[in-house]
Amino acid sequence: MKLVKVAAAALNQTPLDWDRNAANIVSAIERARADGASILCLPELCITGYGCEDAFHSSATMATAQQVLGEILPETHGLIVALGLPVFCGDGLFNTAALAVDGRLVGLAAKQNLAGRGIHYEPRWFKPWPAGEVANVQVAGSRVPLGDLVFKCGGVGGNIGGSVGIGFEICEDAWVADRPGRELALRGADLILNPSASHFAFDKQEIRRRFVLEGSRAFAVSYVYANLLGNEAGRAIYDGGTLIASAGRMIRQGPRFSFQLFHVQSALIDVDETRALRVQGASKPDVDADHSSASVHVEFEFPPAPPDTQAAPRANWEDSATTKEEEFSRAVPLALFDYLQKSRSGGFVVSMSGGADSAAVSTLVALMVDSAVRELGFAAFAERLAYIPGISDARKTKDIVRRLLTCVYQSTRNSSQTTRDAASAVADALGAEFLQFDVDQIVQSYVDMVSAAVGRELTWQQDDVTLQNIQARARAPGVWMLANLRGALLLATSNRSEAAVGYATMDGDTCGGLSPIAGIDKAFLRDWLRWMETTGPADSMQAQSIIAADLVRGMGIVTSCGVL
């Protein structure tokens, strides 16, 4: 057996936050070294951040990325590390993975297939690299090859004997039908690294698992998948979920939706095993082909890697019958936490109607606090939000919720005691601060003003929609004022179903700086609230609700009072 220990990292990066991004990268490198790994794959564009958008075209962005790469290189001594950054070559900008070996840059692999669907606009900034092409570029003070490369690392004095071939499929490269991985295996790749920036979507992790497993089986290689983590730029949520597979077997799976700044997962691979499979199968190397120009030979000594017992466990909730509810309960709270601390906002404000949508949004904030404190602990949680006064003094989860979440019930003469009680009960159960505004006089002043202007009295019989909408819109200025006063984020409460059919009030329930449920349909929100009432998210270590009993009772008021 020729054993090599490999690792994949999930990183919580921020576009153009050079110091933070570099610190996370160096921390991941140190963790991989401590775990005894020889090869580490970091996420796509991890140096710059993935969401730089048009800033990718700035010469300062490209120059600073190379400067940071140069500063990180000495930290890679004794390791092989893949780091993502944009690189200019010829007449185009390319999305690349730089390979650092024992402290020096040896070359860069370029992405061949760009993501241009959904929320991804890579063709706006990058060009796809043509398969089989290689160029030379000056990067971080070294002239190195760039392109469709296989790196042959080792073969000098190491216990493994011979070299280990390393190739790249960068994110979208693995999602297309004609994957580069097959050609890489034919050219001698024993290991394929996949640095990704793959955003979260329901059930998407199963697709990732399939292409990692199928790639390792069909190409007869080991496969290492790394991904971003958290709300990187406010537009998308990244769930982490690193994967390591070999010869069609999943060896390691990293956690998803972590509140940590980075997470490293390592595993042993057997190079001899995959080579034997390639000899036997369709991925037999083409011995007559000349791939010398597309191969980079690098001296590296792999340390001894003794066998160990390996398994690929994943959290129990990932295999439950309520995976969608579990993912929702983790993805949005992680995004809220990241957006809060990266924007340095003072908390959240929700206009609480007593209905399902505002109850769901408020509950997600409480889940954010509960989940983050459980994983990080009070001290680390308070350190991440140290800019918010009073956070470090909190000793209970509810104390933090009260500091971060303000729920506001805004009544008119048409408001019912039922909705008022529901809003109050949910806010109390969550531990949120609860305020009440009476906006009836404001609504009436608008009605009187418009009535006078048009020369007739507005009535519910003739002007029902108009009068309903002004009630919703009149609630916006007050909560915006409160959010501004506290330096907080106003959370919108409109869901996808209402937006799709027009059952929403512009500048009413669509009002806010962040919209946690804008992509969620009403039917799912109903089911999720009932699930929260009876079960709630399972802790990864034990199948139990992480929601306190009083919150369950609060949810009961919302789901049973007829305001869904």
N, C-alpha and C positions, 0 to 999 in steps of 0.2 A: 504493500500500500504506500502511496505517496500522498501524505496528508498535508493540507494547507488550511490554516484557519482564516476565514474571511468574515467580513462584518459589513453591515448596512446601517446607515444612520438616518433617523428622521430629525429634521432641524426646523425650529421655529424662527424663520428669517423675516426680515423687513426690507422692502426695496430701498436701496441707497443708504441704509443704516450700516455703514461700513464697519464701525467698531463692534456693534452688537453681532453682526453676521460673522465677523472674523472670530470673535470670542466663542460663539457657538461652535464654529468649525474646529477651532483648536481644542475646545473641551471634548468634542466627539473624537478627535484624533487621540487625545490622551486616554479617553475611556477605552477605545479600541486597543491601544497599546497595553493598557492594564489588563485587558481581557486576553491578551496573547495573540491578537489577530495580526496577520501579515498584510492583508489587503483590505482596504476600507473604501466603500462606495458612498459618496455623499450625494444629496439631491441635485437636481437640475438647476443651473444658474444660481447656486447657493451663495456665491460671493457677492453678486449684485442684488440678489432677490429676483424672483420670477416676474413680479408685477411692475417692472420699471416703465413699461409702455414706451412712449415716444422718447423718454430719457435714454433708452438704449442707443439712440442715434447721436447722443451727445458725445463729443470727443473726450470731455472730462470724465464721463462714466466709463468709457473704455480704458482711459489712462489710469483711473483710480482702481479699476478692477485688476489691472495688471500689477499695479503697485501693491495691492493687498495680497494678490497671489504670491508675489515675491516675498512679502513679509511672512506668509504662512509656510512657504517651502521649507525653511529650517526645522519647523515643527514636525515634519514628516520623516525625520531620520529613523531608519530601521523599518520603515513601512512603505507600502505602495498605496497611494491615496488618489482617488478621482475627485476632482473639484470642478464645478461648472461655472463658466463665465462666457460673455460674448467676445468674439474675436473678429477683427476686420481683416479681410484677405481679398486682394484684387479689387473688384468693384462691389463687394457685398459684405454684409455682416452675418456672422454664423454663430449658431448656438452650439457651444463646444463643451467637451469634458476634457480637462487637462489632467494628464497622468503625472503625478509626482512620485519619484522613486528614490527613497533614501536621501531626501533633502534637495533633489534637483528635478527640474522639469525635463521630461524626455519626449513629450509630444502631446498632441491634442486630437481627439476624435470629434468629428462634426456630425450634427444631426442631419439625417437624410430625408425625413418625413416630418413636415411641420403641421402642428395642430391649428386648424383654421375653422373649426366648427364650434357652435355653442358659445361659450364665454371666451374662447381662445382666438387670438388674432395674430398668431406668430408670423404669418406671411407679410404682415404690415411692417415688421421690423427685421426679419431674418430671411435669408435665402436658403433653400434646401441644398445640402451638399451632394454632388453627383456621386453615385456608387463607383468605386474603383479608382477615384481620383485622389491624388496626394499633392500637396504643395508645401513650401517652406515659408515660415513666418517668424518674425521677431516678436517674442512675447516674454515679458518680465526679464529682459536682459539676455535671453538665450534665443538662438536661432534653432527652431525645432520643426519637425514635420507636422502637418495638419491634414486631416482628411479621413478616409476610410481605412483605418489602420488596425493591425493586430500587433500587440506588444508582447514580445517574447522575453519574459523576465526570469532571471535565474541562471543556473548552469555554471556558477562559479563557486566552488567550495561549499555549497550548501548540502544539507543532509537529504534534501528531496531528490537531488540528481536531475540534471537537465533543466530546461526552462518550462515555465507555465505560460501558455498563450492567453492573453486577455483581449477581448473585444468589447464593443459597446453597441447597445441598442438604447438610444436616448428617448425615453418616454414614448412618444407617438410612433417611433420606429417599431415598437412591439405590438401596436394596435392595428397595423395594416396587414393586408393579405400577404404581400411579398416582403416579409421581414428580412432585414439584413443578417439576422442570426445564422441562417443556414449557410450563407456564403462565408461568414466568419468562421464557422466550425470547419468548413472544407479547407480553410486556410490555416487551420491549426489552433483555433481558439479553444482552450479548455474551460474557460470561464467567461461568461458574458455579464457585464455590469450594466444595470439599467438605472441611471440617475433620472428621476422623474419629478414633475410638478403636476401631479394628477389630483384634480379637485374632487371633493366628496360628492357623491350622489347615492341615493338609496340603492343598495345591492351591488354597487360598483366593485366592492372588494372581491366579490366572487369572480368577476370578470378578470381582475388582476391576477387572482390566484390561478385561474385557468391558463392565462398566457404565460405565466412564470413556469407552471408545471409542464405545460405542453412544449414550451421552448426548451426546457431542460431535457425533456424526453426525446422530442423530435430531432434536436440538434446534438443530442448525446453530450451535453455539457453540464456544468454547474451554473446556476443563475442567481444573481444577487440584485434585488430590487430595493431602491431607496426612494423616499418620498418626503415632500415638505409636510409641515405640521402647523396647524392653527389657522388663524385669519391673517394671512400674510399681508394683504393690501386692502382689506375691506370689501373686496369683490367676491372672493371665493373662500371656502373652507377647505383646508387640507387635513386629512385624517391620519397621516403617518402610515402605519401598517406595513413596516418593512417585511420583506419575504426573502428567504433563502431556500433554494431547491437544488436537487442534483439528481440527474438520471431519472426524472419523472417522479421523485419523492420530495415532499415538502419537509425540510429539515428544521427550519426555524421561522417563527412568525412574531413580529414585534407588536406591541400594543397599539391600539388606535385611540385617537382623541385624548392624548395625554396633555396635561397642563405643564409638563416639563419643557424646558427650552430645547432639549435634545434628548434623544434616546438611541442607544446603540445595541444592536442584536448581532451576535456572532455565532459561527458554526464551523465545524470541520467539513471539508470536502475531500474526496478521494480522487485525485487526478487520474490515477491508473484505471479506476473503474470506468470513468467516462471515455477515456481513450480506447479502452477495450470495446466499449459499445459502439464507438464510431468506426472502428475497424470492422466490426461485424455487420453494421447496418448501412443505411443509405447515406450517412454523413461521412463516408470514408474519404479521407483527404485525397485531393487530386495531386498525386506525386509528380505529374508531368508539368503542372502549371508553374509559372515563375511569378511568385508573389513577393519577391525580395524587396521591391520598391514600396510595397504596402506593409512591410513588416519592420518593426523597430526592436532591435535586440539590446537588452539592458542587463547589465550585471546586477545581481541581487542574491543575497544569501538568505534562504528561507530557514528559520529556526526549526528545531524539532517540534513536531506537533503530535503528542501522544494521543491514542484513541480515547474517546469518551462516549458515554451513553447519550444519544441524542434523540430528542423527540420534538414534535412540532405542535405543542399545545397552543390553544388560543382561548380567549375569555369565554366562559360558559354562555354568556348572553349572545355571542355571535352565532350559536347553534340553536337558539331558542325559537319558539313559534312566534315571538313578537320582536323579531330582529329590527323591523322598521321602527317600531316605537322606541326600542333601545337606542338605535342610531340617532334618531331625532333628539332624544333626551341627552345625548352626548355632543352631537355636532353643534347645535345652536348655543348651548352654554359655553363651549370652548370658544366659539366665534365671539360671543358677547364679552368674555373675559379678555380676549386678545384685543378686540377693538377698543375696549375701555382703557386698558393700560397703554396701548400704543398711541391712542389719541390723547392720553392724559386727561380724560374726562373725569368729572367728580362723582359720577353715579348715573342712575337712570330715572326717568320720569315716565309714567304710564297714565294715560287718561283712562280710568277704570270705569267701565259702563255697567258692570254687573253681568255682562254676557261672556260668551265662551272665548272670543278672541283676546280681549284684554286680560282675562284670567289666564289664558295660555301664555301670553307674553310675560306677564308678571311671574308666573310659575317658573318659566325658563330662566329668569334672572335668579330666583331662589335656588334653582338647580345648579346654576353656575357657581354660586357661593358654596353650596354643599359639596359639589363634586371637586372643586378646586381645593377646598380646605381638607377634604378627605385625602387627596393625593399629595398635596404639598405640605400640609400642616399649617397651623395658624401663623407661625413665625415667617415661613417662606411666602405664604399668601400675602401677609402684611408688607413684606419687603418688596414684592412685585408692585404693590399699590401704595408704596410709602408716601407718595406725593399727596394722597388724600388724607386730610386731617381726621384724626380719631380712629383710623383703621387699626393702628398698632395697639390701641387700648382695648380692642374687642376681645372678649374671652369666650364668646359663644357665637355659633353660626348666625343665630337670629340677630345678634347685635350688629354683625356685619351687614346682613340684609337690610336692617333698618337704616344703616348709614348710607347704603348704596341705592336703595329703591324707595321712591315716593310714588304712591298711587293716589290719583286725584279723581274723586267722583264729582261730576258737574251737573247739577240738577236744574230743571226748568219746572214749570207748573205741570208738565206732562209726565214727569218722572214718577216712578212707582216706588212704594216702600220696599217692594220685593227686590228690585234691582239695587236699591241703596243698601239693603241688608246683605245681598250677595256680594257686592263690591267690598263692603266693610269686613265681612267674614273672611273672604279670601286674603285681603291685605293683612288682617290680623293673624291668620293662620301662617302666612308666609313670614311674618315679622316685619313687614314693610311699614313705613310711615304712611298714614292715611289722612288725606286732607279733603275737605269738601268746599266746592265753589258753587254759589248760586248765580247762574248766568241768565236767569229768566228776564231780568231787567235789560240786559244787553240784547237778548233776542228780540224783546219787544221794541226796543229802540230802533233796531233794523227794520222790523215789520212796519212800525209807524212811519219811518223815513221813506220807505219804498211806497207804502200806501199813499202817502201825501204826494209823492212824485208822479204816480200813475193815475191819481185821481179817483181811487176806489179802495175800499177796505179789502184786505186779503183774507180769504176764508178757507177753512179746511175742506169744505165741499168743492171749491173751485181751484185751490192752490195747494193741494196736499203735499206734493213732492217739494215744492218751493219752501214750504213752512217746515217740513222735516229737515231739509238740507241746511237751512239757516241755523237750526238748533245744533246740528253737528259742527258747522263751521264756526259758530260763535264760541265753541269750546276751545278752539285752537289757540287764540292769542294768550289766554291765561296760562295754559300749560307750557307754551313756548316761553313765556315770561319767567315762569318758575324754573324751567330748565336753564335759561340764561343766567338767572340769579344764582344758581348753584353750580354753574359750569358743568351741567349734566347733559346726557344724551336723551332726547325725547324719542321714545320708541313708538313707531307707527303700529297700528293693530289691524290693518287690512289684510285679508287673506286672498289667495289666488282665485277661489271660486267667485267671490264677490266682485273682484276686479274683472274677471272674465265675462260676467253677465251684466256688468254695470250696476250691481247692487252695492254701491259704495259712494261715499260723498268725497269728492275731491276737496282737499283742505280740511277734511273732517277726520275720518278714520285713516285716511292716507297720509295724514300730517305727522311728520317726524323726520329725524335725521338718520334713522336706521330702522329697517323693517324686517324683523326676525321671521315672520310667517308669511311674507309676500309670495313665496313659492310653494306654500302648503295649502292643500284644498280643505274646505270646510268639513267634509265627511271624515277625513283623517283626524282633524282637530277634535271633532266630537268623540271619536273612538279613543284618541289619545287621552283626553280628559277623563273619560270613564276608566281607562286603564290606570291612569294616575290615581284615581279615587280608590281602586281596588287592589292594585299591585305596585306600580311604580318600577323604576329601573332597578335591575339586579346589580348588586355589588359583584365585581369580578371574582371576589374570593368566596362569597357566599350568596346564595339566591335569596335575597331579601330586599325589601324596599329601602331606599335611602331617603324616603320622604317621611317626615314625622307624622304621627297619628292626627295631630291637630290640622295639618295641611290636608290630609285625606278628608277630614270632616268639612273643611272649607270647600274643597272640590265638590263634596256632596251637595252643598247648597247650590252651587252653580249648575250642576248637571240635573238637579231634580226640580228646580224652580221654574222651568219652562222658558228660560231665556236663551237657550241654545238656538 
